[in-house]
Amino acid sequence: MPRHLLEIDDLSTTELNKVLSLSTQNSQEIL
C-alpha cells in the first residue's frame, strides 16, 4: 500500500476519534 494512502487513513482515524470522543463527552453532559 502506498505510504501517502496510509498517512491519509491515519489522519482520518485521528479525526474520527476526536469526533467520537467529543460526542461521547456531549452525551455524558446531557445525561
C-alpha positions as CSV (number, residue, x, y, z in Angstrom):
1,M,0.0,0.0,0.0
2,P,1.4,3.4,-0.9
3,R,2.6,5.4,2.0
4,H,0.6,8.5,1.4
5,L,-2.6,6.5,1.5
6,L,-1.6,5.2,4.9
7,E,-1.0,8.7,6.1
8,I,-4.4,9.9,4.9
9,D,-6.0,6.9,6.6
10,D,-4.2,7.6,9.8
11,L,-5.3,11.2,9.7
12,S,-8.9,10.2,9.1
13,T,-8.8,7.8,12.0
14,T,-7.4,10.5,14.3
15,E,-10.2,12.9,13.2
16,L,-12.8,10.3,13.7
17,N,-11.6,9.5,17.2
18,K,-11.7,13.2,18.0
19,V,-15.3,13.5,16.8
20,L,-16.2,10.3,18.7
21,S,-14.7,11.4,22.0
22,L,-16.4,14.8,21.6
23,S,-19.8,13.3,21.0
24,T,-19.2,10.9,23.9
25,Q,-18.4,13.8,26.2
26,N,-21.5,15.7,25.0
27,S,-23.9,12.8,25.6
28,Q,-22.5,12.3,29.1
29,E,-23.1,16.0,29.8
30,I,-26.7,15.7,28.6
31,L,-27.2,12.7,30.8
